Amino acid sequence: MDHTLDISQLYHACDSSLFSFKNTDELEPLKQPIGQEKAFEAVDFATDIKQNGYNVYAMGPSGSGKFSTIMSYLENKAAGERVPNDWCYVNNFKDSRKPIAIELPAGKAAQFKDDINELIELLKEILPTTFESNAYHNAREAIVEKYMNQQNGIFKHLQEEAVKHDVAMDASSISRVTFVPVVNGKKLSAEEFKAIQGEQKDEINRKLTEYEAILKEGLRKVSDLAKAQQKEFRAHDKKTTEDAVSSLIDEVRNKYGSLEKVLEYLDALKQDVIHNVRDFLVKMDEMNVPPFMQEFYTPSFARYEVNLLISHEESSSAPVIFEDNPTHQNIIGKIEHISQVGTLITDFTMIKPGALHKANGGYLILNARKLLMQPFAYEELKRVLRSKEIRIESLVEQYSLISTTSLEPEPIPVDVKVVLIGERVLYYLLHHYDPDFEELFKVSADFEDDMPRSEENIQLYARMIGTIAKRDGLLPLTPNAVARVIEESSREVEHALKFSTHLRTLSDLLKEADYWSKKDGAETIDKEHIDKVLLTRKERLNRIQRKLYEMIDEGIIMIKVSGSVVGQINALSYISLGGYSFGVASRITARTRIGKGEVIDIERKVELGGPIHSKGVLILSSYLGSTYAKDLPLSLSVSLVFEQSYSMVEGDSASSTELYAILSSLSDLPIKQNIAVTGSVNQFGEVQAIGGVNEKIEGFFDICMRQEPKASYGVMIPHANVKHLMLKAEVLEAVKNGTFAIHAVKTIDEGISILTGEDAKVVNEKVVERLVELSKIVKEFNKSKHKDEEKE
């Protein structure tokens, strides 16, 4: 049976005659990427359902276009949705540490802020004028006159009582009243009063005591009058202020009559203005205060400001917000502080919104990896989604890092759909380790890496190419260039019947092709420009590959590509470094001898073999025993090694290669060195698919062409990998000329026949003969040893 592949199986070209356009400018642009219908259905479902927890995790490889496509999709969806309400914070006049959140219809918060600012400015003008008016002063003078008359009446009464009690009263002021006794119309001095004795002095003291009580009562009434006067002054000021303020505030009230919280705030503002009206009457130009000290004496009106937190004045749709730096404070907002006289202070005007505030009523997009890297951010996001409210808290205060004055803003209710964008591994880790994740992110949108290469999809892919070219201002592509891009896309996903949906890779390829086409002065991007990109990329990145090949040429790395050798074979390995992948050949050798049925993996013994590689070697031991030694002990020892390997060896793609080397050593049949091998094997001897098949084949081809280009060479691969072949033109040309062959095998028997040139039955018989021979030798040896022990 011929296992050599036909050239048509090595490369699945895209027929440019499928395209009816002259260049991609003629194609209608796509509104969204192709091949992601299931992912968009998931996003649409999550954004439509109104239940809690139906947030989205969009997963797929980096650069697959998740962000740009979801952003565009949500913006289109949000365009037909209601604009959410505005939010602002205002001062809580009862407790300034607990600012009040006010919700207003969309676009009204900015107007409300302007209305309050205008109100305060009007009060600054009107109140001083009101308090300087004749009406105000006349009313105040009437109050003064009223209480002055009552006070005069009290002093007149005291004077009359003084005459009755023979006392002379002197009242220089209310707070300074003195009186002395009078005898025969004469005021007594202290010495004269002291000189009086007997009943006369007792009588004088009696009258003084009686008058003192009358005086105290009179002065108390005078004091009460002063208090009543001040109270009436305050009542008058309050009424004056209220009369001046009410009409202005009522104008604002009329604008927001249906908003209860606004009305409550206006009532509180009115009472605060009345209580602090003197702040509006201060005139710094009349105060003898140095200019550099004026800021300390100027009254602050900041408490009347409106902190415009979220305004949708210029919006016409629901918000779609992407937060590129999802820190704790960027998500939920923050409370800023300023330093004043060495102390950090804050107020409600320093409350700043976070991404959740901005996205409230719409959609918030976050990068999952960046979110998880920020301390406390992910936990805070979950708390908000669970509680359905945004509570701004300072981490500094929460964890007592510094002592400072802070606020407790009223929480704001939130209605938002969150879309996390990240790699698949993060989704599975979160799903496994975080019990909250499944509850809060019930929907996963999994972006496909590839899609079938059907004729319909090829036409769609051409439109996608044209869409990217127009979007990025690139030259249009010819049908041949589009066909070449599709072929390279199939190679990218290592499948001839599929192509990649990775948009960044496609976009980068087109941008570089645009550069080379413009450098050539072309008006379109053609096939040779795509080829130029691929060639220049390889030349920029293949230094390690060139160095390895040079070492093979010089014999430093020993690779034999001619003749036949027992127990030696060329294995193909795959190296990926810095976005560049290539294949290289490695020599595997096997040595067999009498033993106890063990396959010694030298790589594992020296801890250079990974667990998957070690698993593959253990499978070899099982295969040898079950295939060739079912009824006799496996009396051999096999040592396997990757020659000149000085780093970790991982993967099982060389397990079939190692088995071929063992069978060669046991059968003493040499293996053709011009054929390199890749493929893993199971316990039944079936050859299994591996990765990097194109790079491995091309790597061995390049090595051989550097040795003797006109000789014949070949590569043996698993049959399951045939559908993955998209080999470069040089390999196809060599296959066409008969100097290079690709053999696809399904079993070890098929492979060993190709490598040795002998029928598998012959090889197997020789292996069995050798194992029987080894078993007999062991048996005779053990018998002889037993006899010697008996003699002793």
Long-range contacts (C-beta under 8 A, 24 or more apart in sequence): 1-750, 3-719, 3-743, 3-744, 3-745, 3-750, 3-754, 4-714, 4-741, 4-742, 4-743, 5-722, 5-725, 5-741, 5-742, 5-743, 5-744, 7-732, 7-735, 7-736, 9-722, 9-725, 9-742, 10-725, 10-727, 10-731, 10-732, 10-735, 10-742, 11-487, 11-496, 11-725, 11-726, 11-727, 11-732, 12-453, 12-487, 12-490, 12-496, 12-497, 12-726, 13-483, 13-487, 14-453, 14-458, 14-482, 14-483, 14-484, 14-486, 14-487, 15-483, 16-479, 16-480, 16-482, 16-483, 17-479, 18-455, 18-458, 18-459, 18-483, 19-459, 19-462, 19-479, 19-482, 19-483, 21-462, 21-479, 22-478, 22-479, 23-476, 23-477, 23-478, 23-524, 24-462, 24-463, 24-465, 24-466, 24-469, 24-470, 24-476, 24-477, 24-482, 25-466, 25-469, 25-470, 25-476, 26-466, 27-462, 27-463, 27-466, 27-467, 28-463, 29-463, 29-466, 29-467, 29-470, 29-471, 30-460, 30-463, 30-464, 30-467, 31-76, 32-69, 32-72, 32-73, 33-65, 33-69, 33-464, 33-501, 33-503, 34-451, 34-457, 34-460, 34-461, 34-463, 34-464, 34-501, 35-448, 35-450, 35-451, 35-457, 35-501, 36-69, 36-447, 36-448, 36-501, 38-445, 38-446, 38-448, 39-445, 39-446, 39-447, 39-448, 40-69, 40-73, 40-445, 42-443, 42-444, 42-445, 42-446, 43-70, 43-73, 43-74, 43-419, 43-443, 43-445, 44-77, 45-443, 46-417, 46-442, 46-443, 46-445, 47-74, 47-77, 47-363, 47-417, 52-385, 52-388, 53-385, 53-439, 53-440, 53-441, 53-442, 54-417, 54-442, 54-443, 55-385, 55-417, 55-418, 55-419, 55-420, 55-440, 55-441, 55-442, 55-443, 56-417, 56-418, 56-419, 56-420, 56-441, 56-443, 56-444, 56-445, 57-368, 57-419, 57-420, 57-422, 57-427, 57-430, 57-441, 57-443, 57-444, 57-445, 58-419, 58-420, 58-421, 58-422, 58-444, 58-445, 58-447, 59-421, 59-422, 59-423, 59-424, 59-426, 59-427, 59-444, 59-445, 59-446, 59-447, 60-423, 60-424, 60-446, 60-447, 60-448, 60-449, 61-423, 61-424, 61-447, 61-449, 61-502, 62-423, 62-504, 63-502, 63-503, 63-504, 63-505, 64-447, 64-449, 64-501, 64-502, 64-503, 64-504, 65-447, 65-501, 65-502, 65-503, 65-504, 66-421, 66-447, 67-322, 67-365, 67-367, 67-421, 68-503, 69-503, 70-365, 70-419, 70-421, 70-445, 71-320, 71-322, 71-365, 74-320, 74-363, 74-365, 74-419, 75-317, 75-320, 78-317, 78-318, 78-319, 78-320, 78-362, 78-363, 79-316, 79-317, 80-317, 81-317, 81-318, 81-362, 82-318, 82-361, 83-107, 83-312, 83-315, 83-316, 83-317, 83-318, 83-361, 84-312, 84-318, 84-319, 84-360, 84-361, 84-362, 84-415, 85-312, 85-361, 86-110, 86-308, 86-309, 86-310, 86-311, 86-312, 86-313, 87-309, 87-310, 87-353, 87-357, 87-360, 87-412, 88-112, 88-113, 88-306, 88-307, 88-308, 88-309, 88-310, 89-306, 89-307, 89-309, 89-348, 89-349, 89-351, 89-409, 89-410, 90-265, 90-306, 90-307, 90-348, 91-303, 91-304, 91-305, 91-347, 91-348, 92-348, 93-268, 93-269, 93-271, 93-272, 93-303, 94-268, 96-303, 96-347, 96-348, 97-405, 97-406, 97-407, 97-408, 98-407, 98-408, 98-409, 98-410, 99-307, 99-348, 99-351, 99-407, 99-409, 99-410, 100-261, 100-265, 100-410, 101-309, 101-409, 101-410, 101-411, 101-412, 102-259, 102-261, 102-262, 102-265, 103-261, 103-412, 104-256, 104-259, 104-262, 106-312, 106-313, 106-315, 107-311, 107-312, 107-313, 107-315, 108-256, 109-306, 109-308, 109-309, 109-310, 109-311, 109-313, 110-308, 110-311, 110-313, 111-255, 112-256, 112-262, 112-306, 113-305, 113-306, 113-308, 115-252, 115-255, 116-252, 116-269, 116-304, 116-305, 116-306, 117-305, 117-306, 119-248, 119-249, 119-252, 120-301, 120-304, 122-248, 123-244, 123-245, 123-248, 123-273, 123-280, 124-280, 124-301, 126-244, 126-248, 127-241, 127-244, 127-245, 127-277, 127-280, 127-281, 128-280, 128-281, 128-283, 130-240, 130-241, 130-243, 130-244, 131-237, 131-240, 131-277, 131-281, 136-240, 139-236, 140-233, 140-236, 143-229, 143-232, 143-233, 143-236, 144-229, 147-225, 147-226, 147-228, 147-229, 147-232, 150-225, 151-222, 151-225, 154-218, 154-221, 154-222, 154-225, 155-218, 155-222, 157-218, 158-214, 158-215, 158-218, 161-211, 161-214, 162-211, 165-207, 165-208, 165-210, 165-211, 165-214, 166-204, 166-207, 167-207, 167-208, 167-211, 169-215, 174-219, 174-222, 174-223, 174-226, 177-215, 177-219, 179-208, 179-211, 179-212, 179-215, 181-207, 181-208, 237-277, 238-274, 238-277, 241-273, 241-274, 241-277, 242-270, 242-274, 245-270, 245-273, 245-274, 246-270, 269-304, 272-303, 272-304, 273-304, 302-347, 302-349, 303-347, 305-349, 307-348, 307-349, 307-351, 309-351, 309-353, 309-357, 310-353, 310-357, 310-358, 310-360, 318-361, 318-362, 318-363, 319-358, 319-359, 319-360, 319-361, 319-362, 319-363, 320-359, 320-362, 320-363, 320-365, 321-355, 321-358, 321-359, 321-362, 321-363, 321-364, 321-365, 322-364, 322-365, 322-366, 323-355, 323-364, 323-365, 323-366, 324-367, 324-370, 325-370, 326-355, 326-366, 326-367, 326-370, 326-371, 326-374, 326-377, 326-381, 327-374, 327-377, 328-374, 328-375, 328-376, 328-377, 328-380, 328-395, 329-354, 329-395, 330-354, 330-355, 331-355, 331-356, 331-366, 331-377, 331-380, 331-381, 331-384, 332-356, 332-380, 332-384, 332-390, 332-391, 332-392, 332-393, 333-357, 333-390, 333-392, 334-392, 334-394, 335-392, 335-394, 335-406, 335-407, 335-409, 337-404, 337-405, 337-406, 343-404, 343-405, 344-402, 344-404, 344-405, 345-404, 345-405, 346-404, 346-405, 346-406, 346-407, 347-407, 348-407, 348-409, 351-392, 351-407, 351-409, 354-390, 354-392, 356-381, 356-384, 356-390, 356-414, 356-416, 357-390, 357-412, 359-416, 360-390, 360-412, 360-414, 360-415, 360-416, 361-415, 361-416, 362-416, 362-417, 363-416, 363-417, 363-418, 363-419, 364-416, 364-417, 364-418, 364-419, 365-418, 365-419, 365-421, 366-418, 366-419, 366-420, 366-421, 367-420, 367-421, 367-422, 368-420, 368-421, 368-422, 368-423, 368-426, 368-427, 368-430, 369-422, 369-423, 369-426, 371-420, 372-426, 381-418, 382-436, 382-440, 384-414, 385-418, 385-440, 386-436, 386-440, 388-413, 388-414, 388-415, 389-413, 389-414, 390-414, 447-501, 448-501, 449-493, 449-500, 449-501, 449-502, 450-493, 450-495, 450-498, 450-499, 450-500, 450-501, 451-498, 451-499, 451-501, 452-497, 452-498, 453-486, 453-490, 453-496, 453-497, 453-498, 453-499, 457-499, 458-486, 461-486, 461-489, 461-499, 462-486, 464-506, 465-506, 465-510, 468-503, 468-506, 468-507, 468-510, 469-510, 469-514, 469-525, 472-507, 472-510, 472-511, 472-514, 474-510, 474-511, 474-513, 474-514, 474-525, 475-514, 475-517, 475-518, 475-522, 475-523, 475-524, 475-525, 476-524, 476-525, 477-510, 477-513, 477-524, 477-525, 477-526, 478-524, 478-525, 478-526, 478-527, 480-526, 480-527, 481-513, 481-524, 481-525, 481-526, 481-527, 481-529, 481-530, 483-527, 484-527, 484-530, 484-531, 485-509, 485-510, 485-530, 487-726, 488-530, 488-534, 490-726, 491-694, 491-726, 494-691, 494-692, 494-693, 494-694, 494-724, 494-726, 495-723, 495-724, 496-723, 496-724, 496-725, 496-726, 497-723, 509-533, 512-536, 512-537, 537-580, 538-580, 541-578, 541-579, 541-580, 542-580, 542-582, 544-575, 544-577, 545-575, 545-580, 545-582, 545-584, 545-699, 548-584, 549-584, 549-702, 549-703, 549-706, 552-585, 552-703, 552-706, 553-706, 553-707, 557-644, 558-587, 558-643, 558-644, 559-585, 559-586, 559-587, 559-703, 560-587, 560-673, 561-673, 561-674, 561-703, 561-704, 561-707, 561-708, 561-711, 561-713, 562-673, 562-674, 562-707, 562-708, 562-711, 563-673, 563-674, 564-670, 564-671, 564-672, 564-673, 565-670, 565-671, 565-673, 566-664, 566-665, 566-668, 566-669, 566-670, 566-671, 567-591, 567-592, 567-661, 567-662, 567-664, 567-665, 567-671, 568-661, 568-664, 568-671, 568-673, 569-657, 569-660, 569-661, 569-664, 569-671, 569-673, 569-677, 569-755, 570-673, 570-675, 570-676, 570-677, 570-700, 571-642, 571-654, 571-657, 571-658, 571-676, 571-677, 571-678, 572-653, 572-654, 572-657, 572-676, 572-677, 572-678, 572-696, 572-697, 572-699, 572-700, 572-715, 573-653, 573-654, 573-696, 574-653, 574-691, 574-692, 574-695, 574-696, 576-692, 581-692, 581-695, 582-695, 582-698, 582-699, 583-692, 583-695, 583-696, 583-697, 583-698, 583-699, 583-700, 584-699, 584-703, 585-676, 585-699, 585-700, 585-703, 586-642, 586-643, 586-644, 586-645, 586-654, 587-642, 587-643, 587-644, 588-640, 588-641, 588-642, 588-643, 588-654, 588-657, 588-658, 588-661, 589-640, 589-641, 589-643, 589-661, 590-638, 590-639, 590-640, 590-658, 590-661, 590-662, 590-664, 590-665, 591-638, 591-639, 591-665, 592-636, 592-637, 592-638, 592-662, 592-665, 592-666, 592-770, 593-636, 593-637, 594-635, 594-636, 594-637, 594-774, 594-777, 594-778, 595-635, 595-636, 595-637, 595-638, 596-635, 596-637, 597-621, 597-625, 597-629, 597-633, 597-634, 597-635, 597-636, 597-637, 598-637, 598-638, 599-624, 599-638, 599-640, 599-662, 600-637, 600-638, 600-639, 600-640, 601-640, 602-639, 602-640, 602-641, 603-640, 603-641, 603-642, 603-645, 603-649, 608-645, 608-646, 608-647, 608-648, 608-649, 609-648, 609-649, 609-650, 610-648, 610-649, 610-650, 610-651, 611-650, 612-650, 612-651, 612-652, 613-649, 613-650, 613-651, 613-652, 613-654, 615-652, 616-651, 616-652, 616-654, 616-655, 616-658, 616-680, 616-681, 617-655, 617-658, 619-652, 619-655, 619-681, 619-682, 619-683, 620-655, 620-658, 620-659, 620-662, 620-681, 622-683, 623-659, 623-681, 623-683, 623-684, 623-685, 623-748, 624-662, 626-683, 627-685, 627-764, 628-764, 628-767, 628-768, 628-771, 629-771, 629-775, 632-771, 632-772, 632-775, 633-775, 633-778, 634-771, 635-771, 635-774, 635-775, 635-777, 635-778, 636-666, 636-771, 636-774, 638-662, 638-665, 651-690, 652-680, 653-678, 653-679, 653-680, 653-690, 653-691, 654-678, 654-680, 655-679, 655-680, 655-681, 656-680, 656-681, 656-687, 656-718, 656-748, 656-751, 659-748, 660-748, 660-751, 660-752, 660-755, 663-748, 663-752, 663-763, 663-767, 664-752, 664-755, 664-756, 666-766, 666-767, 666-770, 666-771, 667-756, 667-763, 667-766, 667-767, 667-770, 668-766, 668-770, 669-756, 669-758, 669-763, 669-766, 670-756, 671-755, 671-756, 672-754, 672-755, 672-756, 672-757, 674-704, 674-711, 674-712, 674-713, 674-714, 675-713, 675-714, 675-715, 675-716, 675-743, 675-754, 675-755, 676-700, 676-714, 676-715, 676-716, 677-715, 677-716, 677-751, 677-755, 678-715, 678-716, 678-717, 678-718, 679-716, 679-717, 679-718, 679-721, 679-745, 679-751, 680-718, 681-748, 685-747, 685-748, 685-749, 686-746, 686-747, 686-748, 687-718, 687-719, 687-720, 687-745, 687-746, 687-747, 687-748, 687-750, 687-751, 688-718, 688-720, 689-718, 689-720, 689-721, 689-724, 690-717, 690-718, 690-721, 693-717, 693-721, 693-724, 693-725, 694-724, 694-725, 694-726, 694-727, 694-728, 697-725, 697-727, 697-731, 697-742, 698-727, 698-728, 698-731, 701-730, 701-731, 701-734, 701-740, 704-740, 705-730, 705-734, 709-739, 710-739, 711-739, 712-738, 712-739, 712-740, 712-741, 713-739, 713-740, 713-741, 714-740, 714-741, 714-742, 714-743, 715-740, 715-741, 715-742, 715-743, 716-743, 716-744, 716-745, 716-751, 716-754, 716-755, 717-742, 717-743, 717-744, 717-745, 718-744, 718-745, 718-746, 719-744, 719-745, 719-746, 720-746
